[in-house]
Amino acid sequence: MTTRNEPGWITDLRRKAFDVYSQKATSPLDPEEFKRIDLRAFRADDYRLLAPANAAAPAEFATLLADRARFVGEVTHVNGRTSRVTLNEGLTKQGVLFGDLAALARDHREIFEPRLMTLAVRPETDRFSAWHAAFWTGGTVLYVPRRVNIEEPLHSLIGLSEPNAADFSHTLVILEEEASATLLEETASARADLTGLHVGAVELLLGPHSQLRYVQLQNWSPRTYHFAHQAGHVDRSARLQWTVGGLGSRLAHIHQHVSLDGAGAEAQVNGVTFATDRQHISYYTQQTHRAPSTTSDLLYKEVLRDKARVTWRGMIKVEKAAQKTDGYQRSDALLLSSTARCDSIPGLEIEADDVRCTHGATAGRVDEEQIFYCMCRGLSRFEAMHLIVEGFFHSVYDRIPVEAVRETLSKTVERKLGIGR
């Protein structure tokens, strides 16, 4: 820790988190969340944090979003270290902070100490959250002051470029009252054959009447492990739109929690997953309503091929004070092969008596008659599959207002099917 050049409050946070990690490292994981995840092949000792001098070495990444839109700010992290930061000068003058979490937390203690891993992602949740809290290596931070509206999106890239490198980056977004912003974030490996580990966290903190659009596209190499705790807290009359894309990795498990803390808060969560080969992508989602007249709307769509597997465990929780809640969650899976498997388990825990909460899950194979119909009209089998998959995902695409994200997901689906460039 002496080599990190960090203020004492961050060092104290790390030490406390490491104590928690030491206790939880040998303790059983929550069976409700992890019983469908096979961690026997995962060996933490196979991966290492790179020294700062070697971490942010130049590398080329086949990014999904970087060239598809104009950004007013960009930040790049390679192997857990920040290598590039840009921000529009006009936003800087308005008090917007955007860049490396480690540097900005050191310089703006009054903003980040009360919020960093104290309100959303907590070290004591499980061994992965404690592991991250003890060893986090920078990451992206966005702070938007009161009544500042950022019209154009910002971009964040988290990359791995060295074999067996570990990334513990942390994303923290803070919007003060009546602020608004759009952050597009993606993860990528420099080469498809790279082995790697990501143990990350995302914290989205929305003040009253603020609006955030947050997108994270996970596109690690098929030899990378991805573990993440992600949490959003939405205050009074604020609105969060959160889109996740599960595309890469060998094994991915995402613990995603949205908490509606103030009256009139809204959250829309969109998920697009395409798993192939032997990928296993797992989601554990929670929508917690803590205040009256709050709305949550979660829609996940998963496509699976080969021997891939997707697990989704969703829960809507409504506390006693959260009368007039409107909660919805749905997960639909499309299986392109008989050897793929999807486990979808929705759930409700309701303590209030004046609410509307619904949930559902479906899974099914592609209809061969639909494929035959398309092929009779001159399409190849791959093109027919693409048409069907695009139609399956379309209800999620329609909910995403950022055109660059819609285009990116569509092109990525083409590549996963083997017909894109």
C-alpha positions in Angstrom: 0.0 0.0 0.0 3.0 2.3 0.5 3.6 2.4 -3.2 0.1 3.6 -4.1 0.5 7.3 -2.9 -3.1 7.3 -1.5 -4.6 9.4 1.2 -5.2 7.8 4.6 -8.9 7.4 4.2 -8.5 5.2 1.1 -5.8 3.1 2.8 -8.1 2.6 5.8 -10.9 1.5 3.5 -8.6 -1.0 1.9 -7.5 -2.4 5.2 -11.0 -2.9 6.5 -12.0 -4.5 3.2 -9.1 -6.9 3.4 -10.1 -7.9 6.9 -13.5 -8.7 5.5 -12.0 -10.6 2.5 -9.8 -12.7 4.8 -12.9 -13.8 6.7 -15.0 -14.5 3.6 -12.4 -16.1 1.4 -13.0 -19.5 3.0 -16.6 -19.0 3.8 -19.3 -20.5 1.6 -20.9 -18.2 -1.0 -24.6 -17.5 -0.8 -26.1 -20.7 -2.3 -29.1 -18.8 -3.7 -26.8 -16.7 -5.8 -24.0 -19.0 -6.6 -25.3 -22.6 -6.6 -25.7 -22.6 -10.4 -22.1 -21.3 -11.0 -19.2 -23.8 -11.3 -16.1 -22.1 -9.9 -14.0 -25.2 -9.6 -11.8 -24.3 -12.5 -11.2 -20.8 -11.3 -7.8 -20.3 -9.6 -7.2 -16.8 -8.3 -3.5 -17.4 -8.0 -3.2 -17.6 -11.8 -3.7 -13.9 -12.2 -1.7 -10.9 -11.1 -1.9 -7.1 -10.7 0.7 -5.5 -12.9 3.1 -2.9 -11.6 2.1 0.7 -12.5 5.1 1.1 -14.8 3.9 -1.9 -16.9 0.2 -1.7 -16.6 -0.8 1.0 -19.0 1.3 -0.1 -21.9 0.0 0.9 -25.4 -2.3 -1.6 -26.9 -4.8 -1.9 -29.7 -8.4 -2.8 -28.8 -11.2 -3.8 -31.1 -13.7 -1.5 -29.3 -17.4 -1.7 -30.0 -18.3 2.0 -29.3 -15.3 4.2 -29.7 -15.8 5.1 -33.4 -19.6 5.2 -33.5 -20.3 8.5 -31.8 -18.9 11.9 -30.8 -17.9 12.0 -27.2 -17.3 15.0 -25.0 -15.0 13.0 -22.7 -13.1 9.8 -23.0 -11.1 7.7 -20.5 -9.1 4.5 -21.1 -7.8 2.0 -18.6 -5.4 -0.7 -19.5 -4.6 -3.6 -17.1 -6.0 -1.6 -14.2 -4.3 1.7 -14.8 -5.5 4.8 -16.6 -3.7 5.6 -19.8 -5.8 8.4 -21.4 -8.3 11.1 -20.2 -10.0 13.8 -22.2 -12.8 16.1 -21.2 -14.5 19.0 -23.0 -13.1 22.3 -21.6 -16.6 23.8 -21.2 -17.6 20.9 -18.9 -14.5 21.3 -16.8 -15.4 25.0 -16.2 -18.9 23.9 -15.0 -17.3 21.7 -12.4 -17.7 18.3 -14.0 -15.1 15.8 -12.9 -14.3 12.9 -15.3 -11.3 10.6 -15.4 -9.2 8.4 -13.1 -10.9 7.5 -9.9 -7.7 7.1 -7.9 -6.4 10.6 -8.9 -9.7 12.4 -8.5 -10.5 10.7 -5.1 -7.2 11.9 -3.9 -7.8 15.5 -4.9 -11.5 15.7 -4.0 -12.0 13.9 -0.7 -15.1 15.9 0.3 -17.0 14.5 -2.7 -15.8 10.9 -2.8 -15.2 9.8 0.8 -18.9 9.8 1.8 -19.9 7.9 -1.4 -17.1 5.5 -2.4 -18.3 2.0 -1.4 -20.5 3.3 1.4 -23.9 3.6 -0.2 -24.1 1.2 -3.1 -21.5 -1.5 -3.4 -20.4 -2.7 0.0 -17.3 -4.8 0.9 -19.2 -7.0 3.3 -21.6 -8.4 0.6 -19.4 -11.4 -0.3 -15.8 -12.4 -1.0 -15.8 -10.7 -4.5 -17.0 -7.3 -3.3 -14.5 -7.5 -0.4 -11.7 -8.6 -2.8 -12.5 -5.7 -5.1 -12.7 -3.1 -2.2 -9.3 -4.2 -0.9 -7.4 -4.1 -4.3 -9.3 -1.8 -6.6 -7.0 -0.3 -9.2 -8.4 3.0 -10.3 -11.3 3.2 -12.8 -13.7 5.7 -14.2 -15.4 8.5 -12.2 -18.0 10.9 -13.4 -19.2 13.7 -11.1 -21.8 16.2 -12.4 -22.7 19.2 -10.3 -26.2 20.5 -9.6 -28.2 21.5 -12.6 -25.4 20.7 -15.1 -26.7 18.9 -18.2 -24.3 17.0 -20.4 -26.0 16.7 -23.7 -23.5 14.4 -25.6 -22.2 11.1 -24.2 -18.9 10.3 -22.5 -17.0 7.1 -23.2 -15.0 4.7 -20.9 -12.9 1.8 -22.0 -11.6 -0.9 -19.7 -9.0 -3.2 -21.3 -6.7 -6.1 -20.7 -3.6 -6.4 -22.9 -1.2 -8.8 -21.0 -1.6 -12.5 -20.3 -3.0 -13.4 -16.8 -3.4 -9.7 -16.0 -6.1 -8.8 -13.4 -8.2 -5.7 -13.5 -10.0 -4.4 -10.4 -11.3 -1.2 -11.9 -14.2 0.7 -10.2 -16.8 2.9 -11.9 -18.4 5.6 -9.8 -21.0 8.0 -11.3 -22.4 10.8 -9.1 -25.2 13.1 -10.3 -26.2 16.0 -8.1 -29.8 17.4 -8.1 -31.3 18.1 -11.5 -28.1 17.0 -13.4 -28.0 14.7 -16.4 -25.5 12.7 -18.3 -24.9 9.7 -20.6 -21.9 7.3 -20.0 -21.1 4.5 -22.5 -18.6 2.0 -21.0 -17.1 -1.1 -22.5 -14.6 -3.8 -21.6 -12.3 -5.5 -24.1 -9.2 -7.7 -24.4 -6.4 -6.9 -26.8 -6.4 -10.4 -28.2 -8.9 -13.2 -28.3 -6.5 -15.7 -26.8 -5.6 -13.6 -23.7 -6.4 -15.1 -20.3 -7.5 -12.5 -17.8 -9.5 -11.6 -14.7 -11.8 -8.7 -14.0 -13.2 -8.2 -10.5 -15.0 -4.9 -10.8 -17.7 -2.7 -9.4 -20.1 0.0 -10.6 -21.8 2.5 -8.4 -24.4 4.9 -9.9 -25.7 7.5 -7.5 -28.5 9.8 -8.7 -29.6 12.9 -6.8 -33.2 14.3 -6.8 -34.6 15.0 -10.3 -31.4 13.8 -12.1 -31.2 11.6 -15.2 -28.6 9.1 -16.1 -28.2 6.8 -19.1 -25.5 4.3 -18.4 -24.4 1.5 -20.8 -21.9 -1.2 -20.1 -21.0 -3.7 -22.9 -18.9 -6.6 -21.6 -16.8 -8.0 -24.4 -13.8 -9.7 -22.8 -11.9 -12.5 -24.6 -13.4 -16.0 -24.2 -10.6 -16.9 -21.7 -11.4 -14.1 -19.2 -13.3 -14.4 -15.9 -15.6 -11.5 -15.1 -17.0 -10.9 -11.6 -18.8 -7.6 -10.9 -20.9 -6.0 -8.3 -23.0 -3.2 -9.8 -25.5 -1.0 -7.9 -27.6 2.1 -8.7 -29.3 4.3 -6.1 -32.0 6.6 -7.4 -33.3 9.5 -5.3 -36.6 11.4 -5.5 -38.0 11.9 -9.0 -34.7 10.8 -10.6 -34.6 8.5 -13.6 -32.0 5.8 -14.4 -31.8 4.0 -17.7 -29.3 1.2 -17.4 -28.3 -1.1 -20.3 -26.0 -4.1 -20.0 -24.6 -6.2 -22.8 -23.2 -9.7 -22.1 -21.1 -10.7 -25.1 -17.7 -12.0 -24.0 -15.8 -13.8 -21.2 -15.4 -17.5 -20.3 -17.5 -17.1 -17.1 -19.3 -14.0 -16.1 -21.3 -13.3 -12.9 -22.9 -9.9 -12.4 -24.6 -9.0 -9.1 -26.8 -6.0 -10.2 -28.9 -4.1 -7.7 -31.2 -1.1 -8.3 -32.5 0.7 -5.2 -35.3 3.3 -5.6 -34.8 5.4 -2.5 -36.9 8.5 -3.1 -40.6 9.1 -4.0 -41.2 9.0 -7.7 -37.9 7.4 -8.6 -37.7 5.4 -11.8 -35.3 2.8 -13.2 -35.4 1.0 -16.5 -32.9 -1.9 -16.9 -32.2 -3.4 -20.3 -30.1 -6.5 -20.9 -28.9 -8.1 -24.2 -26.8 -11.3 -23.9 -25.5 -13.6 -26.7 -23.6 -16.6 -25.4 -21.8 -19.1 -27.6 -19.4 -22.1 -27.4 -19.1 -23.0 -23.7 -19.6 -19.5 -22.2 -21.6 -19.2 -19.0 -23.0 -15.7 -18.3 -24.9 -15.3 -15.0 -27.0 -12.4 -13.6 -28.3 -11.9 -10.1 -30.6 -8.9 -10.3 -32.5 -7.1 -7.5 -35.0 -4.2 -7.8 -35.6 -2.8 -4.4 -38.4 -0.3 -3.8 -37.9 1.7 -0.6 -40.2 4.8 -1.2 -43.7 5.3 -2.5 -44.7 5.8 -6.1 -41.5 4.3 -7.5 -41.2 2.4 -10.8 -38.8 -0.3 -12.0 -38.9 -2.0 -15.3 -36.4 -4.8 -16.2 -36.2 -6.6 -19.5 -33.5 -9.1 -20.3 -33.1 -10.9 -23.6 -30.7 -13.8 -24.0 -29.6 -15.8 -27.1 -27.6 -19.0 -26.6 -25.8 -21.3 -29.1 -23.6 -24.4 -28.9 -23.1 -25.5 -25.3 -23.5 -22.0 -23.8 -25.4 -21.4 -20.6 -27.1 -18.3 -19.2 -28.4 -18.0 -15.6 -30.7 -15.2 -14.5 -32.1 -14.9 -10.9 -34.2 -11.8 -10.5 -36.0 -10.4 -7.5 -38.3 -7.5 -6.9 -38.4 -6.4 -3.3 -41.0 -3.9 -2.0 -40.6 -2.5 1.5 -43.6 -1.5 3.7 -43.2 2.2 3.0 -43.2 1.7 -0.8 -46.9 2.0 -1.5 -48.0 2.7 -5.1 -45.0 0.7 -6.4 -45.0 -0.4 -10.0 -42.4 -3.2 -10.5 -41.8 -5.3 -13.6 -39.2 -7.9 -14.6 -39.0 -10.3 -17.5 -36.3 -12.5 -19.0 -36.7 -14.2 -22.4 -34.3 -16.7 -23.9 -33.9 -18.0 -27.4 -31.9 -21.2 -27.9 -30.2 -21.8 -31.2 -29.0 -25.3 -30.4 -30.3 -28.3 -28.4 -27.2 -28.3 -26.2 -27.6 -24.7 -24.9 -29.2 -24.1 -21.5 -30.9 -21.2 -19.8 -32.1 -21.1 -16.2 -34.4 -18.1 -15.5 -35.8 -17.7 -12.0 -37.9 -14.5 -11.3 -39.2 -13.7 -7.8 -41.2 -11.2 -5.7 -40.9 -10.2 -2.0 -43.7 -7.7 -1.2 -44.4 -6.1 2.2 -46.6 -3.2 1.0 -50.3 -3.8 0.2 -51.0 -1.2 -2.6 -48.6 -2.2 -5.4 -48.5 -3.6 -8.9 -45.7 -6.1 -9.5 -45.4 -8.6 -12.3 -42.7 -10.9 -13.5 -42.2 -13.6 -16.1 -39.6 -15.7 -18.0 -39.7 -17.7 -21.2 -37.3 -20.0 -23.1 -37.6 -21.7 -26.4 -36.0 -23.0 -29.5 -35.9 -21.3 -32.9 -38.8 -22.4 -35.0 -37.5 -24.3 -38.0 -40.5 -23.3 -40.1 -39.4 -19.7 -39.7 -35.9 -20.5 -40.9 -37.4 -22.5 -43.9 -39.6 -19.6 -44.7 -36.7 -17.2 -44.9 -34.5 -19.5 -46.9 -37.3 -20.0 -49.4 -37.0 -16.3 -50.1 -33.3 -16.4 -50.9 -31.7 -16.0 -47.5 -28.9 -18.3 -46.3 -29.4 -20.1 -43.0 -27.0 -17.7 -41.3 -28.9 -14.7 -42.7 -32.2 -16.2 -41.6 -30.9 -16.8 -38.1 -29.7 -13.2 -38.0 -33.1 -11.9 -39.0 -34.8 -14.0 -36.3 -32.3 -13.0 -33.6 -32.5 -9.3 -34.5 -36.3 -9.5 -34.3 -36.0 -11.2 -30.9 -33.7 -8.5 -29.6 -35.8 -5.7 -31.1 -38.0 -5.0 -28.1 -34.9 -4.2 -26.1 -33.3 -2.1 -28.9 -36.5 0.0 -29.0 -35.9 1.0 -25.4 -32.4 2.2 -26.0 -32.4 5.9 -27.2 -28.6 6.0 -28.0 -28.3 5.1 -31.7 -24.6 4.1 -31.4 -25.5 1.5 -28.8 -28.3 0.0 -31.0 -26.0 -0.2 -34.0 -23.2 -1.7 -32.0 -25.4 -4.4 -30.5 -26.8 -5.3 -34.0 -23.3 -5.5 -35.6 -22.0 -7.6 -32.6 -24.9 -10.1 -33.1 -23.9 -10.4 -36.7 -20.3 -11.3 -35.7 -21.4 -13.8 -33.1 -23.5 -15.5 -35.8 -20.5 -15.6 -38.1 -21.8 -13.3 -40.9 -20.4 -9.9 -39.8 -17.0 -8.3 -40.5 
